[in-house]
Amino acid sequence: MAENAPEEPGSAAGQPQYHGAPANALPLTASEDRQWATLAHFGGILGCLPSLLIYLIFRDRGPFTAQESKEALNFTLPPTIAAVLANILVLLPLVGNIFAVIATGIWVALTCFSVSAGIRVNHGQPHRYKLNLRWIK
């Protein structure tokens, strides 16, 4: 049945009509660049995953997004690791409540710093966290 199908112009004989081709993503507009950079910082409320995804997906499409998502990722990665460890240690008897308070404190601090940075970046100003390890260069 497929042998009698007409070939698409420009396709080689024996090659299927639909084949994979690399997608070339368009560069972000200035407003989109600022929007994704802002979301990378606001995503800190959920830990390092949103900024990691934004960095991996949009780093080649917008310079402001690349810079700000990398900054947000570097800032949120250590507290996220610490919060996950604290949440695991909550299961320990006797000291579990202490780790619950620590995990909550980490989340509150991360939320405050992320929202503050997101507001600044939304106004088009780059943000540098003062206490940032900058593991990802």
C-alpha positions in Angstrom: 0.0 0.0 0.0 2.8 2.4 0.9 4.7 1.4 -2.2 2.1 3.0 -4.5 1.9 6.2 -2.5 3.2 9.3 -4.4 6.6 10.5 -3.3 6.9 14.0 -1.9 8.9 16.4 -4.0 12.5 16.5 -3.0 12.4 13.2 -1.0 14.9 10.5 -1.8 13.7 7.2 -3.0 13.3 4.7 -0.2 13.2 7.4 2.5 10.0 7.7 4.4 7.9 10.8 3.8 8.2 12.0 7.4 11.6 11.9 9.0 13.2 13.6 12.0 14.8 16.9 11.5 16.5 19.1 14.1 14.2 21.8 15.4 15.7 25.2 15.2 14.1 27.2 18.0 13.7 30.9 17.4 15.4 33.4 19.7 13.3 34.9 22.5 11.9 38.3 22.1 13.0 40.9 24.8 9.7 40.5 26.7 9.9 36.6 26.5 13.5 36.7 27.6 12.6 38.8 30.7 9.5 36.6 31.4 11.5 33.3 31.4 14.3 34.9 33.5 11.7 36.1 36.0 10.1 32.6 36.1 13.5 31.1 36.7 13.8 33.1 40.0 10.1 32.7 41.0 10.5 28.9 40.5 12.9 28.9 43.5 9.7 28.6 45.6 9.6 25.0 44.3 13.4 24.3 44.6 16.0 24.1 41.9 14.0 22.1 39.4 12.2 25.0 37.6 15.4 27.0 37.2 17.2 23.9 35.9 14.5 23.2 33.3 14.4 26.9 32.2 18.2 26.9 32.0 18.4 23.7 29.9 15.6 24.7 27.5 16.1 28.4 27.0 19.8 29.1 27.6 20.6 29.2 23.9 17.6 31.3 23.0 17.9 34.4 25.2 21.0 35.9 26.9 19.1 37.4 29.9 17.3 34.1 30.5 20.6 32.2 30.3 22.3 34.5 32.8 19.4 34.7 35.3 18.4 31.1 35.1 22.0 30.1 35.8 22.1 32.5 38.7 18.8 31.1 40.1 20.0 27.5 39.6 23.3 28.2 41.4 21.4 29.8 44.3 18.6 27.2 44.7 20.7 24.1 44.3 22.4 23.9 47.7 19.3 24.8 49.8 17.2 22.3 47.8 19.7 19.6 48.6 19.7 20.7 52.3 15.9 20.7 52.4 15.7 17.2 50.9 18.2 15.9 53.5 16.3 17.7 56.3 13.0 16.2 55.2 14.6 12.8 55.2 16.0 13.3 58.7 12.5 14.3 59.9 11.9 10.6 60.2 14.4 10.2 63.0 12.8 9.8 66.4 13.6 12.5 69.1 15.2 15.0 66.7 12.8 14.8 63.8 11.0 17.9 64.9 14.2 19.9 64.8 14.8 18.9 61.2 11.1 19.8 60.3 11.7 23.3 61.6 15.0 23.5 59.7 13.4 22.3 56.4 10.6 24.9 56.9 13.1 27.6 57.5 15.0 26.7 54.4 11.9 26.9 52.3 10.8 30.2 53.8 14.2 31.8 53.2 14.4 30.4 49.7 10.9 31.7 48.9 11.7 35.2 50.2 15.0 35.5 48.3 13.5 34.0 45.1 10.5 36.3 45.1 12.7 39.3 45.7 15.0 38.4 42.9 12.1 37.6 40.6 10.5 41.1 41.1 13.8 42.8 40.4 14.4 40.7 37.2 10.9 41.4 36.1 11.8 45.1 35.9 14.7 44.2 33.6 17.4 44.5 36.2 19.9 41.6 36.5 20.1 40.1 40.0 23.2 38.6 41.8 22.6 36.7 45.0 25.2 37.8 47.6 25.6 34.3 49.1 25.8 32.1 46.0 28.3 29.3 45.3 28.0 29.6 41.5 28.8 25.9 40.9 27.6 26.1 37.3 29.7 28.4 35.2 
